[in-house]
Amino acid sequence: MHNLKQGLIDHTEPTKRGRKLLLCGSFFYFFLLCLMCFLPQQPDPGMETPGIQHFGRIVVLLIPLNSLMNLGQITSVLQLIKVIFQNVANIFLLSPLIFQLLWLWPWLKSRKRVLLFGFSMSLWIECSQVLLDLLFDANRVFEVDDLWTNTLGAYLAYLGFCYLKDRLSLSENK
């Protein structure tokens, strides 16, 4: 579906086929996201996370920048790689979904809305994990750092979207 913009066709908007592809991709990624976030986890022996607090069956990690604060407790290169990978993965957890939704939902196309949406989605995931642990003991942890890393990833998706949209606009004007 092409939009008219000042009498010109806007080639930066997805076609009808593109919208279907983005919609299918969004549903598929949301499904994968649910699997990643809600399936029970097996504890990693030898990788005890410092700062974890237990409130009955609820497990939380409320120390901001926990990985940096407890860097001295890492005892091997493998542990360091796992910690770095986990933090980078959390940054990019929501990015693919947000990037696709930016093409589909015109109301989302502002920095403030993307930040609020990314944070809200991250908070929903973290609170759902607490509920899941109360119901099924899924070995999930509510982590404060996940809130800001996921929100950062949503913002990076927004920046990527803006960059790509600008590049497409520039190539359209040539």
C-alpha positions as CSV (number, residue, x, y, z in Angstrom):
1,M,0.0,0.0,0.0
2,H,1.6,3.2,-1.1
3,N,0.8,6.5,0.6
4,L,0.5,9.8,-1.2
5,K,2.8,12.4,0.1
6,Q,2.6,15.9,-1.5
7,G,1.4,14.3,-4.7
8,L,4.3,11.7,-4.7
9,I,4.3,8.1,-3.9
10,D,6.2,7.5,-0.6
11,H,8.5,4.5,-1.3
12,T,9.6,4.4,2.4
13,E,6.2,2.9,3.4
14,P,5.9,-0.9,3.2
15,T,3.8,-2.3,0.4
16,K,0.7,-4.5,1.1
17,R,3.0,-7.6,0.7
18,G,5.6,-5.9,2.9
19,R,3.1,-5.2,5.6
20,K,2.0,-8.9,5.6
21,L,5.6,-10.0,5.8
22,L,6.2,-7.6,8.7
23,L,3.1,-8.7,10.5
24,C,4.0,-12.4,10.1
25,G,7.6,-11.6,11.3
26,S,6.2,-9.7,14.3
27,F,4.0,-12.6,15.3
28,F,6.8,-15.1,14.8
29,Y,9.3,-13.1,16.8
30,F,6.7,-12.5,19.6
31,F,6.2,-16.3,19.8
32,L,10.0,-16.8,20.0
33,L,10.2,-14.1,22.6
34,C,7.6,-15.8,24.7
35,L,9.5,-19.1,24.4
36,M,12.8,-17.4,25.5
37,C,11.3,-15.5,28.4
38,F,8.7,-17.9,29.8
39,L,10.0,-21.5,29.4
40,P,11.6,-22.8,32.6
41,Q,15.3,-22.4,32.9
42,Q,17.8,-24.8,34.2
43,P,20.3,-23.3,36.7
44,D,23.8,-23.1,35.3
45,P,26.1,-24.9,37.8
46,G,29.0,-22.8,38.8
47,M,27.3,-19.6,37.6
48,E,25.6,-18.3,40.7
49,T,24.5,-14.7,40.2
50,P,25.6,-12.4,43.0
51,G,22.9,-10.1,44.5
52,I,20.0,-12.5,44.0
53,Q,17.3,-12.1,46.6
54,H,14.6,-14.7,47.4
55,F,11.2,-13.8,48.7
56,G,9.6,-17.2,49.0
57,R,9.3,-18.5,45.4
58,I,9.9,-15.0,44.0
59,V,13.5,-14.4,42.9
60,V,14.7,-10.9,42.1
61,L,17.9,-9.1,41.3
62,L,17.3,-5.4,42.2
63,I,20.9,-4.2,42.1
64,P,21.4,-1.8,39.1
65,L,24.4,-2.6,36.9
66,N,24.8,-5.9,38.8
67,S,27.2,-7.4,36.2
68,L,29.6,-4.4,36.6
69,M,29.2,-4.2,40.4
70,N,30.1,-7.8,40.8
71,L,32.7,-8.2,38.0
72,G,35.3,-9.2,40.6
73,Q,33.4,-12.4,41.4
74,I,33.8,-13.8,37.9
75,T,36.3,-16.7,38.2
76,S,36.8,-17.7,34.5
77,V,36.9,-16.4,31.0
78,L,33.9,-18.6,30.2
79,Q,31.9,-16.9,32.9
80,L,32.9,-13.5,31.7
81,I,31.9,-14.4,28.1
82,K,28.5,-15.6,29.4
83,V,27.9,-12.4,31.4
84,I,28.8,-10.2,28.4
85,F,26.7,-12.3,26.1
86,Q,23.7,-12.2,28.5
87,N,23.9,-8.4,28.7
88,V,24.2,-7.9,25.0
89,A,21.4,-10.3,24.3
90,N,19.2,-8.4,26.7
91,I,19.9,-5.1,24.8
92,F,18.8,-6.7,21.6
93,L,16.0,-8.8,22.9
94,L,13.2,-6.5,21.9
95,S,15.0,-4.8,18.9
96,P,13.7,-7.0,16.1
97,L,10.1,-6.8,17.3
98,I,10.2,-3.0,17.8
99,F,11.9,-2.5,14.4
100,Q,9.1,-4.4,12.7
101,L,6.3,-2.7,14.7
102,L,7.7,0.8,13.7
103,W,7.0,0.0,10.1
104,L,3.5,-1.3,11.0
105,W,2.3,1.2,13.7
106,P,2.4,4.9,12.7
107,W,1.5,5.9,16.3
108,L,4.8,4.3,17.6
109,K,7.1,6.5,15.5
110,S,8.4,8.8,18.2
111,R,11.3,8.5,20.5
112,K,9.2,9.0,23.6
113,R,6.6,6.3,22.6
114,V,9.3,3.8,21.6
115,L,11.0,4.3,25.0
116,L,7.8,4.0,26.9
117,F,6.6,1.0,24.8
118,G,10.0,-0.8,25.2
119,F,10.1,-0.2,28.9
120,S,6.4,-1.3,29.3
121,M,7.0,-4.4,27.3
122,S,10.1,-5.2,29.4
123,L,8.2,-4.6,32.6
124,W,5.4,-6.9,31.4
125,I,7.9,-9.7,30.7
126,E,9.6,-9.3,34.1
127,C,6.3,-9.3,36.0
128,S,5.0,-12.2,33.9
129,Q,8.1,-14.2,34.9
130,V,7.4,-13.5,38.6
131,L,3.8,-14.7,38.1
132,L,5.1,-17.7,36.2
133,D,7.5,-18.6,39.0
134,L,4.7,-18.3,41.6
135,L,2.5,-20.7,39.6
136,F,5.1,-23.2,38.2
137,D,8.5,-22.6,39.6
138,A,10.1,-21.8,36.2
139,N,13.4,-20.6,37.8
140,R,13.0,-17.1,36.4
141,V,14.4,-13.9,37.9
142,F,13.0,-10.4,37.9
143,E,16.0,-8.3,37.0
144,V,16.1,-4.5,37.2
145,D,18.9,-4.4,34.6
146,D,16.7,-6.2,32.1
147,L,14.3,-3.2,32.2
148,W,17.0,-0.7,31.1
149,T,18.8,-3.0,28.7
150,N,15.6,-4.0,26.9
151,T,14.5,-0.3,26.7
152,L,17.9,0.6,25.3
153,G,17.4,-2.1,22.6
154,A,14.0,-0.6,21.7
155,Y,15.7,2.8,21.4
156,L,18.4,1.3,19.1
157,A,15.7,-0.2,17.0
158,Y,14.1,3.2,16.7
159,L,17.5,4.7,15.7
160,G,18.0,2.0,13.1
161,F,14.4,2.6,11.8
162,C,15.0,6.4,11.5
163,Y,18.4,5.8,9.7
164,L,16.9,3.4,7.2
165,K,13.8,5.6,6.6
166,D,16.1,8.6,6.0
167,R,18.3,6.5,3.6
168,L,15.3,5.4,1.7
169,S,14.0,8.9,1.5
170,L,17.3,10.2,0.2
171,S,17.5,7.5,-2.5
172,E,13.9,8.3,-3.5
173,N,14.7,11.9,-4.0
174,K,17.7,11.2,-6.3
